[in-house]
């Protein structure tokens, strides 16, 4: 969808779409799962557990960081990543609302 059309939708709808797009790749789901288990990690840790190159892992981290679902702190020459708890809670609430119970139509 063209950027000019996003203003036709609510802030909430645009946010759900951005979060869904960010987590819409299996590598990003794997990264989030890993971060949930380990609490934090360095990009190199992810390269060891994912079947992807360091540059590809970095690109996926960049996408997740762009929507705020992860955050990174520079520690010397490395960046330590973790899930941002506030954005995680926001995403959970938005997705729960989106997937609310439905009334059968047939």
C-alpha positions as CSV (number, residue, x, y, z in Angstrom):
1,X,0.0,0.0,0.0
2,X,1.3,3.4,-0.9
3,X,2.4,5.6,2.0
4,X,-0.1,8.2,1.0
5,X,-3.0,5.8,1.7
6,X,-2.0,5.1,5.3
7,X,-3.7,8.3,6.5
8,X,-7.0,6.8,5.6
9,X,-6.7,4.4,8.5
10,X,-6.5,4.8,12.3
11,X,-3.3,5.1,14.2
12,X,-4.1,1.7,15.8
13,X,-4.6,0.0,12.4
14,X,-1.4,1.5,11.1
15,X,0.5,0.3,14.2
16,X,-0.9,-3.2,14.0
17,X,0.1,-3.3,10.3
18,X,3.7,-2.1,11.1
19,X,4.1,-4.7,13.9
20,X,2.7,-7.5,11.8
21,X,5.0,-6.6,9.0
22,X,8.0,-6.6,11.3
23,X,7.2,-10.0,12.7
24,X,6.0,-11.4,9.4
25,X,9.2,-13.3,8.6
26,X,10.2,-16.6,10.2
27,X,13.7,-15.4,11.0
28,X,12.2,-12.5,13.0
29,X,9.9,-14.8,14.8
30,X,12.9,-17.0,15.6
31,X,14.8,-13.9,16.9
32,X,11.9,-12.9,19.1
33,X,11.6,-16.5,20.5
34,X,15.3,-16.6,21.2
35,X,15.2,-13.2,23.0
36,X,12.2,-14.3,25.0
37,X,14.2,-17.3,26.2
38,X,17.6,-15.6,26.8
39,X,16.3,-12.1,27.9
40,X,19.1,-10.5,25.9
41,X,21.8,-11.4,23.4
42,X,24.5,-10.1,21.1
43,X,24.0,-10.3,17.3
44,X,26.8,-12.9,17.2
45,X,24.7,-15.2,19.5
46,X,21.9,-15.2,17.0
47,X,24.2,-15.9,14.1
48,X,25.3,-19.1,15.9
49,X,21.7,-20.4,16.3
50,X,20.1,-19.2,13.0
51,X,20.9,-20.5,9.6
52,X,21.6,-17.0,8.4
53,X,24.7,-14.8,7.7
54,X,25.6,-12.1,10.2
55,X,24.5,-9.4,7.7
56,X,21.1,-11.0,7.2
57,X,20.6,-11.3,11.0
58,X,21.6,-7.6,11.4
59,X,19.0,-6.6,8.8
60,X,16.3,-8.5,10.6
61,X,17.3,-6.9,13.9
62,X,17.1,-3.5,12.2
63,X,13.5,-4.2,11.1
64,X,12.5,-5.3,14.6
65,X,14.2,-2.3,16.1
66,X,12.6,0.1,13.7
67,X,9.1,-0.7,15.1
68,X,10.5,-0.6,18.6
69,X,9.8,-4.2,19.6
70,X,13.4,-4.7,20.4
71,X,16.0,-2.4,21.7
72,X,19.8,-2.5,21.6
73,X,22.5,-1.2,23.9
74,X,26.1,-0.8,22.6
75,X,28.5,-2.6,24.8
76,X,32.0,-1.9,23.5
77,X,32.1,-3.2,19.9
78,X,28.9,-5.3,20.3
79,X,25.2,-4.4,20.6
80,X,23.2,-6.3,23.1
81,X,19.5,-6.7,22.1
82,X,16.4,-7.4,24.2
83,X,12.7,-7.1,23.8
84,X,11.2,-3.7,24.8
85,X,8.6,-4.7,27.4
86,X,6.4,-1.7,26.8
87,X,6.2,-2.3,23.0
88,X,5.8,-6.0,23.6
89,X,2.7,-5.3,25.8
90,X,1.4,-2.8,23.2
91,X,1.8,-5.5,20.5
92,X,0.1,-8.1,22.6
93,X,-2.9,-5.8,23.4
94,X,-3.3,-4.7,19.7
95,X,-3.1,-8.3,18.5
96,X,-5.5,-9.5,21.2
97,X,-7.9,-6.8,20.2
98,X,-7.6,-7.7,16.5
99,X,-8.2,-11.4,17.2
100,X,-11.1,-10.9,19.5
101,X,-13.9,-13.5,19.6
102,X,-16.1,-13.6,16.6
103,X,-19.8,-14.3,16.2
104,X,-20.5,-17.1,13.8
105,X,-22.2,-15.9,10.7
106,X,-23.4,-19.2,9.2
